[in-house]
Amino acid sequence: MVFDMLTSKQRAYLRGIASTYETIFQVGKGGVTEAMCNDISEALRKRELIKLRVLDNSGWTAREAADAISQATDSEVVQVIGSKFVLFKRNPKEPVIEGIPKAK
């Protein structure tokens, strides 16, 4: 199952799952770096769905950081709320998250 763009149903399903997640990455003063994106890629490969946060001192909005990181990691932005955002990237070899609604 390949996700080109998430449907609103898929997005809603993933948002529900992510609501219980802790943030595992923070964008700080250094902004979005290549090393950080590599770490995020690795986390996405293992978990598929991760929550990140932008610190006040970063100079980035959550939307800017979400867009930059999703582009660098080839992932989807599921949600942006306040200083937090959620990214998703399906692992084609070893899917982690089950029950995602199929795209029509």
NORQUI-V302260 format. One record per residue. RES is the residue in one small letter. SS is DSSP state (H for helix, E for strand, C for the rest). PSI is psi in radians with two decimals (* if undefined). Layout:
<<RES/SS/PSI> <RES/SS/PSI>>
This chain:
<<m/C/2.06> <v/C/2.33> <f/C/1.94> <d/C/-1.01> <m/C/2.44> <l/C/2.42> <t/C/2.93> <s/H/-0.57> <k/H/-0.77> <q/H/-0.76> <r/H/-0.78> <a/H/-0.73> <y/H/-0.81> <l/H/-0.63> <r/H/-0.73> <g/H/-0.76> <i/H/-0.80> <a/H/-0.40> <s/C/-0.43> <t/C/-0.11> <y/C/2.61> <e/C/2.70> <t/E/2.35> <i/E/-0.16> <f/E/2.59> <q/E/2.40> <v/E/2.03> <g/C/-2.62> <k/C/-0.62> <g/C/-0.18> <g/C/-2.68> <v/C/2.03> <t/C/2.86> <e/H/-0.74> <a/H/-0.74> <m/H/-0.76> <c/H/-0.61> <n/H/-0.76> <d/H/-0.72> <i/H/-0.70> <s/H/-0.78> <e/H/-0.76> <a/H/-0.70> <l/H/-0.65> <r/H/-0.71> <k/H/-0.69> <r/H/-0.45> <e/C/-0.61> <l/E/2.14> <i/E/2.68> <k/E/2.37> <l/E/2.85> <r/E/2.54> <v/E/2.17> <l/C/2.68> <d/H/-0.59> <n/H/0.08> <s/H/-0.45> <g/C/0.09> <w/C/2.59> <t/C/2.82> <a/H/-0.67> <r/H/-0.77> <e/H/-0.81> <a/H/-0.75> <a/H/-0.81> <d/H/-0.77> <a/H/-0.79> <i/H/-0.68> <s/H/-0.62> <q/H/-0.78> <a/H/-0.52> <t/H/0.02> <d/C/0.75> <s/C/3.07> <e/E/2.43> <v/E/2.07> <v/E/-0.72> <q/E/2.56> <v/E/2.09> <i/E/2.12> <g/C/-2.13> <s/C/0.06> <k/E/2.67> <f/E/2.78> <v/E/2.32> <l/E/2.59> <f/E/2.41> <k/C/2.07> <r/C/2.35> <n/C/1.88> <p/C/-0.52> <k/C/-0.77> <e/C/1.36> <p/C/2.42> <v/C/-0.81> <i/C/2.16> <e/C/2.80> <g/C/0.30> <i/C/2.25> <p/C/2.48> <k/C/2.55> <a/C/2.50> <k/C/*>>
